[in-house]
Every structure is written in structure tokens, then in C-alpha cells.
Amino acid sequence: MPDRQCLQGVLYVLHTGIDWEGLSQELGFRSGMTCWRRIKRSINAGVFDDLHRILLAQLNAATRSTGPGR
């Protein structure tokens, strides 16, 4: 399954609250278990921890550049 399609499946589950088994071809996705395994692998690899650190650094930099007195 392409990474983008898998991410869309993950986001759909998070947005709607359906079970992983609820993802189906009728909804435009493939296997919910495939999406779950892929996201679990990414979590275990630290992808989201890295993303969180990057986003916080960018937010802090933007806040410093637009802070009081600027």
C-alpha cells in the first residue's frame, strides 16, 4: 500500500474514531490492519517523536521572531 494511502487511512481512523477493521475499500482504503501495522512501525521507529521535536522548534522560532516588541 502506498504510504500516502496508508496515512490517509490512519487519519480517517483518528478523525472518525472507527475501528481499524472498519477501514475498507468501500471507503477508499485498503486493509485497516495494514495501516495499523504501518503506523505502529513508525511510532516504534521514533518518527513521531522526531516530528514533534521539529514542529516545536519551528513554533518556538516563529514565536521568537514575532514576539513582543517586534
Secondary structure, 3 states (H helix, E strand, C coil): CCHHHHHHHHHHHHHHCCCHHHCCHHHCCCCHHHHHHHHHHHHHCCHHHHHHHHHHHHHHHHHHHCCCCC
